[in-house]
Amino acid sequence: QILKDATLFFSHSTPNLAMLIPAMDYIDEVFMTGMLDEEQFDPSICAAIGLAKKTLNKYYSLTDTSDLYCIAMVLHPCHKLEYFRHAKWEADWIKT
């Protein structure tokens, strides 16, 4: 359901980095919750969640090397540096 909701949300508007990154955080959180409760899902669903999380993490990790990502988040009026604090980034990373 989370992926369907994300697809519908982003197909109705013009996504930007400041919208996309928090959405990726939320999807990752939902995947982690789903993976922790393996008894609730069929093993094939758990495997699919694992593959989706691996793919999400692959692209999310690319943001660590992207200056554009950091600039977009810092300049966004709703996020600024608070986003990085909330995401528990290391203080040295936030200072740079």
N, CA, C and O atoms as CSV, one atom per row, in Angstrom:
chain,resi,resn,atom,element,x,y,z
A,1,GLN,N,N,0.817,-1.193,0.000
A,1,GLN,CA,C,0.000,0.000,0.000
A,1,GLN,C,C,0.866,1.264,0.000
A,1,GLN,O,O,0.522,2.256,-0.644
A,2,ILE,N,N,1.976,1.225,0.716
A,2,ILE,CA,C,2.831,2.408,0.821
A,2,ILE,C,C,3.404,2.812,-0.534
A,2,ILE,O,O,3.494,4.001,-0.838
A,3,LEU,N,N,3.790,1.839,-1.342
A,3,LEU,CA,C,4.347,2.156,-2.657
A,3,LEU,C,C,3.269,2.697,-3.593
A,3,LEU,O,O,3.539,3.579,-4.409
A,4,LYS,N,N,2.055,2.175,-3.480
A,4,LYS,CA,C,0.945,2.685,-4.284
A,4,LYS,C,C,0.641,4.127,-3.895
A,4,LYS,O,O,0.436,4.977,-4.761
A,5,ASP,N,N,0.611,4.402,-2.600
A,5,ASP,CA,C,0.353,5.767,-2.126
A,5,ASP,C,C,1.434,6.731,-2.617
A,5,ASP,O,O,1.129,7.843,-3.047
A,6,ALA,N,N,2.689,6.307,-2.552
A,6,ALA,CA,C,3.789,7.159,-3.002
A,6,ALA,C,C,3.689,7.419,-4.502
A,6,ALA,O,O,3.903,8.543,-4.957
A,7,THR,N,N,3.367,6.389,-5.261
A,7,THR,CA,C,3.231,6.551,-6.714
A,7,THR,C,C,2.112,7.526,-7.042
A,7,THR,O,O,2.284,8.408,-7.883
A,8,LEU,N,N,0.979,7.376,-6.392
A,8,LEU,CA,C,-0.143,8.294,-6.639
A,8,LEU,C,C,0.212,9.722,-6.229
A,8,LEU,O,O,-0.110,10.670,-6.945
A,9,PHE,N,N,0.870,9.879,-5.089
A,9,PHE,CA,C,1.242,11.213,-4.619
A,9,PHE,C,C,2.170,11.910,-5.605
A,9,PHE,O,O,1.948,13.066,-5.966
A,10,PHE,N,N,3.208,11.205,-6.036
A,10,PHE,CA,C,4.186,11.834,-6.925
A,10,PHE,C,C,3.697,11.952,-8.357
A,10,PHE,O,O,4.244,12.745,-9.122
A,11,SER,N,N,2.687,11.189,-8.742
A,11,SER,CA,C,2.169,11.320,-10.105
A,11,SER,C,C,1.212,12.498,-10.228
A,11,SER,O,O,0.904,12.923,-11.342
A,12,HIS,N,N,0.737,13.032,-9.110
A,12,HIS,CA,C,-0.191,14.167,-9.140
A,12,HIS,C,C,0.487,15.507,-8.941
A,12,HIS,O,O,-0.173,16.545,-8.994
A,13,SER,N,N,1.771,15.505,-8.718
A,13,SER,CA,C,2.473,16.765,-8.515
A,13,SER,C,C,3.874,16.642,-9.113
A,13,SER,O,O,4.286,15.575,-9.568
A,14,THR,N,N,4.574,17.737,-9.100
A,14,THR,CA,C,5.942,17.731,-9.600
A,14,THR,C,C,6.870,17.510,-8.417
A,14,THR,O,O,7.063,18.413,-7.603
A,15,PRO,N,N,7.449,16.316,-8.314
A,15,PRO,CA,C,8.310,16.039,-7.159
A,15,PRO,C,C,9.626,16.805,-7.243
A,15,PRO,O,O,10.123,17.108,-8.328
A,16,ASN,N,N,10.168,17.105,-6.085
A,16,ASN,CA,C,11.493,17.704,-6.004
A,16,ASN,C,C,12.252,16.975,-4.895
A,16,ASN,O,O,11.674,16.183,-4.151
A,17,LEU,N,N,13.531,17.248,-4.795
A,17,LEU,CA,C,14.346,16.528,-3.814
A,17,LEU,C,C,13.845,16.711,-2.391
A,17,LEU,O,O,13.875,15.771,-1.596
A,18,ALA,N,N,13.390,17.899,-2.068
A,18,ALA,CA,C,12.936,18.169,-0.701
A,18,ALA,C,C,11.672,17.380,-0.363
A,18,ALA,O,O,11.387,17.158,0.814
A,19,MET,N,N,10.916,16.957,-1.364
A,19,MET,CA,C,9.737,16.119,-1.131
A,19,MET,C,C,10.117,14.636,-1.165
A,19,MET,O,O,9.582,13.828,-0.406
A,20,LEU,N,N,11.029,14.302,-2.038
A,20,LEU,CA,C,11.367,12.911,-2.274
A,20,LEU,C,C,12.117,12.269,-1.109
A,20,LEU,O,O,11.809,11.141,-0.725
A,21,ILE,N,N,13.082,12.964,-0.554
A,21,ILE,CA,C,13.915,12.376,0.495
A,21,ILE,C,C,13.110,12.027,1.753
A,21,ILE,O,O,13.262,10.919,2.266
A,22,PRO,N,N,12.258,12.929,2.275
A,22,PRO,CA,C,11.434,12.525,3.424
A,22,PRO,C,C,10.490,11.363,3.091
A,22,PRO,O,O,10.202,10.530,3.951
A,23,ALA,N,N,10.012,11.309,1.847
A,23,ALA,CA,C,9.167,10.185,1.442
A,23,ALA,C,C,9.964,8.886,1.466
A,23,ALA,O,O,9.456,7.852,1.901
A,24,MET,N,N,11.199,8.935,1.003
A,24,MET,CA,C,12.058,7.747,1.051
A,24,MET,C,C,12.310,7.323,2.499
A,24,MET,O,O,12.342,6.130,2.802
A,25,ASP,N,N,12.487,8.290,3.381
A,25,ASP,CA,C,12.670,7.971,4.807
A,25,ASP,C,C,11.452,7.237,5.350
A,25,ASP,O,O,11.579,6.246,6.068
A,26,TYR,N,N,10.267,7.735,4.999
A,26,TYR,CA,C,9.027,7.130,5.498
A,26,TYR,C,C,8.853,5.713,4.941
A,26,TYR,O,O,8.490,4.794,5.675
A,27,ILE,N,N,9.112,5.543,3.649
A,27,ILE,CA,C,8.998,4.220,3.036
A,27,ILE,C,C,9.977,3.255,3.703
A,27,ILE,O,O,9.623,2.111,3.988
A,28,ASP,N,N,11.194,3.705,3.951
A,28,ASP,CA,C,12.184,2.873,4.624
A,28,ASP,C,C,11.700,2.462,6.015
A,28,ASP,O,O,11.863,1.312,6.422
A,29,GLU,N,N,11.112,3.401,6.730
A,29,GLU,CA,C,10.584,3.103,8.065
A,29,GLU,C,C,9.473,2.054,7.995
A,29,GLU,O,O,9.425,1.143,8.821
A,30,VAL,N,N,8.588,2.183,7.016
A,30,VAL,CA,C,7.502,1.216,6.848
A,30,VAL,C,C,8.057,-0.156,6.479
A,30,VAL,O,O,7.586,-1.175,6.984
A,31,PHE,N,N,9.060,-0.182,5.598
A,31,PHE,CA,C,9.675,-1.457,5.239
A,31,PHE,C,C,10.319,-2.113,6.453
A,31,PHE,O,O,10.201,-3.325,6.634
A,32,MET,N,N,10.996,-1.331,7.286
A,32,MET,CA,C,11.631,-1.895,8.474
A,32,MET,C,C,10.591,-2.483,9.410
A,32,MET,O,O,10.792,-3.566,9.960
A,33,THR,N,N,9.492,-1.788,9.594
A,33,THR,CA,C,8.422,-2.287,10.451
A,33,THR,C,C,7.847,-3.577,9.880
A,33,THR,O,O,7.591,-4.533,10.612
A,34,GLY,N,N,7.647,-3.591,8.563
A,34,GLY,CA,C,7.117,-4.789,7.910
A,34,GLY,C,C,8.066,-5.965,7.994
A,34,GLY,O,O,7.636,-7.109,8.147
A,35,MET,N,N,9.348,-5.689,7.896
A,35,MET,CA,C,10.329,-6.774,7.945
A,35,MET,C,C,10.480,-7.327,9.356
A,35,MET,O,O,10.788,-8.506,9.536
A,36,LEU,N,N,10.265,-6.486,10.347
A,36,LEU,CA,C,10.404,-6.943,11.725
A,36,LEU,C,C,9.261,-7.867,12.122
A,36,LEU,O,O,9.427,-8.736,12.978
A,37,ASP,N,N,8.103,-7.677,11.498
A,37,ASP,CA,C,6.931,-8.484,11.823
A,37,ASP,C,C,6.731,-9.547,10.745
A,37,ASP,O,O,5.708,-9.565,10.061
A,38,GLU,N,N,7.717,-10.429,10.601
A,38,GLU,CA,C,7.706,-11.413,9.526
A,38,GLU,C,C,6.561,-12.420,9.656
A,38,GLU,O,O,6.134,-13.001,8.658
A,39,GLU,N,N,6.068,-12.629,10.866
A,39,GLU,CA,C,4.984,-13.586,11.053
A,39,GLU,C,C,3.689,-13.100,10.407
A,39,GLU,O,O,2.804,-13.899,10.101
A,40,GLN,N,N,3.583,-11.799,10.203
A,40,GLN,CA,C,2.368,-11.221,9.647
A,40,GLN,C,C,2.270,-11.472,8.141
A,40,GLN,O,O,1.167,-11.507,7.597
A,41,PHE,N,N,3.409,-11.646,7.460
A,41,PHE,CA,C,3.418,-11.745,6.012
A,41,PHE,C,C,3.913,-13.100,5.531
A,41,PHE,O,O,4.661,-13.789,6.224
A,42,ASP,N,N,3.490,-13.459,4.355
A,42,ASP,CA,C,3.967,-14.650,3.663
A,42,ASP,C,C,5.463,-14.472,3.365
A,42,ASP,O,O,5.908,-13.349,3.128
A,43,PRO,N,N,6.238,-15.551,3.373
A,43,PRO,CA,C,7.678,-15.430,3.086
A,43,PRO,C,C,7.992,-14.736,1.753
A,43,PRO,O,O,8.995,-14.030,1.648
A,44,SER,N,N,7.153,-14.929,0.750
A,44,SER,CA,C,7.408,-14.273,-0.538
A,44,SER,C,C,7.245,-12.757,-0.430
A,44,SER,O,O,7.956,-12.004,-1.094
A,45,ILE,N,N,6.314,-12.317,0.401
A,45,ILE,CA,C,6.131,-10.875,0.626
A,45,ILE,C,C,7.335,-10.324,1.376
A,45,ILE,O,O,7.821,-9.238,1.061
A,46,CYS,N,N,7.814,-11.063,2.361
A,46,CYS,CA,C,9.005,-10.623,3.110
A,46,CYS,C,C,10.215,-10.522,2.184
A,46,CYS,O,O,11.023,-9.601,2.309
A,47,ALA,N,N,10.337,-11.469,1.259
A,47,ALA,CA,C,11.441,-11.418,0.301
A,47,ALA,C,C,11.312,-10.202,-0.606
A,47,ALA,O,O,12.306,-9.538,-0.901
A,48,ALA,N,N,10.092,-9.907,-1.049
A,48,ALA,CA,C,9.862,-8.738,-1.912
A,48,ALA,C,C,10.159,-7.444,-1.160
A,48,ALA,O,O,10.728,-6.513,-1.731
A,49,ILE,N,N,9.779,-7.378,0.113
A,49,ILE,CA,C,10.070,-6.200,0.928
A,49,ILE,C,C,11.584,-6.044,1.072
A,49,ILE,O,O,12.108,-4.932,1.001
A,50,GLY,N,N,12.274,-7.150,1.273
A,50,GLY,CA,C,13.724,-7.102,1.396
A,50,GLY,C,C,14.389,-6.579,0.123
A,50,GLY,O,O,15.317,-5.773,0.195
A,51,LEU,N,N,13.925,-7.028,-1.029
A,51,LEU,CA,C,14.477,-6.549,-2.305
A,51,LEU,C,C,14.157,-5.072,-2.530
A,51,LEU,O,O,14.994,-4.310,-3.012
A,52,ALA,N,N,12.943,-4.685,-2.175
A,52,ALA,CA,C,12.563,-3.275,-2.335
A,52,ALA,C,C,13.404,-2.394,-1.416
A,52,ALA,O,O,13.840,-1.314,-1.816
A,53,LYS,N,N,13.630,-2.850,-0.194
A,53,LYS,CA,C,14.458,-2.081,0.744
A,53,LYS,C,C,15.892,-1.974,0.238
A,53,LYS,O,O,16.516,-0.919,0.351
A,54,LYS,N,N,16.412,-3.059,-0.316
A,54,LYS,CA,C,17.774,-3.044,-0.860
A,54,LYS,C,C,17.875,-2.025,-2.001
A,54,LYS,O,O,18.848,-1.275,-2.077
A,55,THR,N,N,16.885,-1.998,-2.876
A,55,THR,CA,C,16.873,-1.043,-3.988
A,55,THR,C,C,16.750,0.383,-3.476
A,55,THR,O,O,17.453,1.277,-3.947
A,56,LEU,N,N,15.856,0.601,-2.507
A,56,LEU,CA,C,15.689,1.925,-1.922
A,56,LEU,C,C,16.995,2.403,-1.294
A,56,LEU,O,O,17.397,3.550,-1.486
A,57,ASN,N,N,17.652,1.529,-0.549
A,57,ASN,CA,C,18.916,1.892,0.102
A,57,ASN,C,C,20.016,2.188,-0.910
A,57,ASN,O,O,20.875,3.035,-0.669
A,58,LYS,N,N,19.988,1.489,-2.042
A,58,LYS,CA,C,20.984,1.735,-3.094
A,58,LYS,C,C,20.893,3.190,-3.560
A,58,LYS,O,O,21.905,3.884,-3.656
A,59,TYR,N,N,19.675,3.638,-3.846
A,59,TYR,CA,C,19.502,5.002,-4.333
A,59,TYR,C,C,19.630,6.033,-3.213
A,59,TYR,O,O,20.137,7.134,-3.427
A,60,TYR,N,N,19.172,5.670,-2.028
A,60,TYR,CA,C,19.280,6.585,-0.898
A,60,TYR,C,C,20.740,6.840,-0.541
A,60,TYR,O,O,21.106,7.960,-0.182
A,61,SER,N,N,21.574,5.808,-0.637
A,61,SER,CA,C,22.989,5.978,-0.300
A,61,SER,C,C,23.686,6.928,-1.277
A,61,SER,O,O,24.692,7.543,-0.924
A,62,LEU,N,N,23.174,7.053,-2.472
A,62,LEU,CA,C,23.755,7.995,-3.436
A,62,LEU,C,C,23.580,9.446,-2.993
A,62,LEU,O,O,24.325,10.321,-3.434
A,63,THR,N,N,22.607,9.706,-2.127
A,63,THR,CA,C,22.407,11.076,-1.646
A,63,THR,C,C,23.550,11.536,-0.751
A,63,THR,O,O,23.781,12.736,-0.603
A,64,ASP,N,N,24.263,10.590,-0.154
A,64,ASP,CA,C,25.402,10.955,0.702
A,64,ASP,C,C,26.500,11.675,-0.070
A,64,ASP,O,O,27.235,12.486,0.494
A,65,THR,N,N,26.607,11.381,-1.341
A,65,THR,CA,C,27.660,11.991,-2.153
A,65,THR,C,C,27.134,13.136,-3.019
A,65,THR,O,O,27.856,13.659,-3.868
A,66,SER,N,N,25.899,13.516,-2.806
A,66,SER,CA,C,25.280,14.543,-3.648
A,66,SER,C,C,25.222,15.888,-2.930
A,66,SER,O,O,24.522,16.041,-1.929
A,67,ASP,N,N,25.962,16.853,-3.453
A,67,ASP,CA,C,25.880,18.211,-2.905
A,67,ASP,C,C,24.496,18.804,-3.148
A,67,ASP,O,O,23.974,19.545,-2.315
A,68,LEU,N,N,23.908,18.470,-4.296
A,68,LEU,CA,C,22.593,19.003,-4.647
A,68,LEU,C,C,21.537,18.599,-3.622
A,68,LEU,O,O,20.675,19.399,-3.258
A,69,TYR,N,N,21.612,17.368,-3.166
A,69,TYR,CA,C,20.677,16.882,-2.152
A,69,TYR,C,C,20.766,17.728,-0.886
A,69,TYR,O,O,19.748,18.192,-0.372
A,70,CYS,N,N,21.974,17.927,-0.388
A,70,CYS,CA,C,22.158,18.716,0.833
A,70,CYS,C,C,21.680,20.155,0.636
A,70,CYS,O,O,21.020,20.721,1.507
A,71,ILE,N,N,22.014,20.730,-0.495
A,71,ILE,CA,C,21.600,22.112,-0.775
A,71,ILE,C,C,20.085,22.213,-0.833
A,71,ILE,O,O,19.506,23.142,-0.269
A,72,ALA,N,N,19.432,21.269,-1.509
A,72,ALA,CA,C,17.973,21.294,-1.629
A,72,ALA,C,C,17.305,21.200,-0.265
A,72,ALA,O,O,16.326,21.899,-0.003
A,73,MET,N,N,17.827,20.345,0.602
A,73,MET,CA,C,17.219,20.179,1.922
A,73,MET,C,C,17.452,21.410,2.797
A,73,MET,O,O,16.544,21.852,3.500
A,74,VAL,N,N,18.660,21.961,2.757
A,74,VAL,CA,C,18.981,23.127,3.592
A,74,VAL,C,C,18.198,24.361,3.146
A,74,VAL,O,O,17.767,25.159,3.978
A,75,LEU,N,N,18.017,24.515,1.848
A,75,LEU,CA,C,17.310,25.690,1.344
A,75,LEU,C,C,15.793,25.592,1.440
A,75,LEU,O,O,15.100,26.606,1.350
A,76,HIS,N,N,15.274,24.387,1.622
A,76,HIS,CA,C,13.818,24.227,1.719
A,76,HIS,C,C,13.339,24.832,3.039
A,76,HIS,O,O,13.858,24.486,4.101
A,77,PRO,N,N,12.347,25.737,2.983
A,77,PRO,CA,C,11.920,26.437,4.209
A,77,PRO,C,C,11.379,25.525,5.312
A,77,PRO,O,O,11.446,25.884,6.488
A,78,CYS,N,N,10.856,24.376,4.964
A,78,CYS,CA,C,10.310,23.470,5.988
A,78,CYS,C,C,11.374,22.573,6.616
A,78,CYS,O,O,11.176,22.060,7.717
A,79,HIS,N,N,12.487,22.382,5.937
A,79,HIS,CA,C,13.469,21.423,6.427
A,79,HIS,C,C,14.687,22.081,7.059
A,79,HIS,O,O,14.945,21.913,8.251
A,80,LYS,N,N,15.417,22.812,6.274
A,80,LYS,CA,C,16.680,23.421,6.701
A,80,LYS,C,C,17.555,22.375,7.391
A,80,LYS,O,O,17.510,21.205,7.010
A,81,LEU,N,N,18.324,22.745,8.363
A,81,LEU,CA,C,19.212,21.792,9.038
A,81,LEU,C,C,18.466,20.862,9.989
A,81,LEU,O,O,18.995,19.826,10.395
A,82,GLU,N,N,17.243,21.230,10.343
A,82,GLU,CA,C,16.464,20.410,11.270
A,82,GLU,C,C,16.208,19.011,10.707
A,82,GLU,O,O,16.152,18.040,11.462
A,83,TYR,N,N,16.054,18.908,9.409
A,83,TYR,CA,C,15.856,17.588,8.795
A,83,TYR,C,C,17.014,16.663,9.137
A,83,TYR,O,O,16.800,15.511,9.513
A,84,PHE,N,N,18.241,17.161,9.010
A,84,PHE,CA,C,19.421,16.346,9.261
A,84,PHE,C,C,19.539,15.981,10.736
A,84,PHE,O,O,19.974,14.880,11.075
A,85,ARG,N,N,19.151,16.906,11.612
A,85,ARG,CA,C,19.168,16.603,13.057
A,85,ARG,C,C,18.136,15.520,13.375
A,85,ARG,O,O,18.416,14.578,14.116
A,86,HIS,N,N,16.953,15.670,12.810
A,86,HIS,CA,C,15.881,14.701,13.044
A,86,HIS,C,C,16.257,13.317,12.498
A,86,HIS,O,O,15.894,12.296,13.083
A,87,ALA,N,N,16.979,13.290,11.386
A,87,ALA,CA,C,17.421,12.031,10.790
A,87,ALA,C,C,18.644,11.461,11.502
A,87,ALA,O,O,19.171,10.417,11.116
A,88,LYS,N,N,19.089,12.162,12.550
A,88,LYS,CA,C,20.214,11.725,13.387
A,88,LYS,C,C,21.522,11.613,12.602
A,88,LYS,O,O,22.286,10.662,12.771
A,89,TRP,N,N,21.760,12.597,11.747
A,89,TRP,CA,C,23.051,12.672,11.065
A,89,TRP,C,C,24.101,13.066,12.088
A,89,TRP,O,O,23.789,13.695,13.099
A,90,GLU,N,N,25.341,12.695,11.823
A,90,GLU,CA,C,26.434,13.065,12.716
A,90,GLU,C,C,26.607,14.579,12.699
A,90,GLU,O,O,26.439,15.222,11.663
A,91,ALA,N,N,26.944,15.140,13.855
A,91,ALA,CA,C,27.080,16.599,13.984
A,91,ALA,C,C,28.114,17.164,13.010
A,91,ALA,O,O,27.937,18.265,12.488
A,92,ASP,N,N,29.194,16.418,12.762
A,92,ASP,CA,C,30.215,16.886,11.818
A,92,ASP,C,C,29.652,17.021,10.404
A,92,ASP,O,O,30.027,17.940,9.676
A,93,TRP,N,N,28.766,16.125,10.017
A,93,TRP,CA,C,28.162,16.198,8.696
A,93,TRP,C,C,27.252,17.418,8.596
A,93,TRP,O,O,27.214,18.091,7.566
A,94,ILE,N,N,26.527,17.695,9.662
A,94,ILE,CA,C,25.606,18.836,9.657
A,94,ILE,C,C,26.386,20.139,9.586
A,94,ILE,O,O,25.973,21.072,8.897
A,95,LYS,N,N,27.496,20.213,10.284
A,95,LYS,CA,C,28.296,21.447,10.281
A,95,LYS,C,C,28.872,21.759,8.915
A,95,LYS,O,O,29.030,22.928,8.560
A,96,THR,N,N,29.190,20.724,8.139
A,96,THR,CA,C,29.776,20.961,6.820
A,96,THR,C,C,28.683,21.291,5.869
A,96,THR,O,O,28.942,21.531,4.690
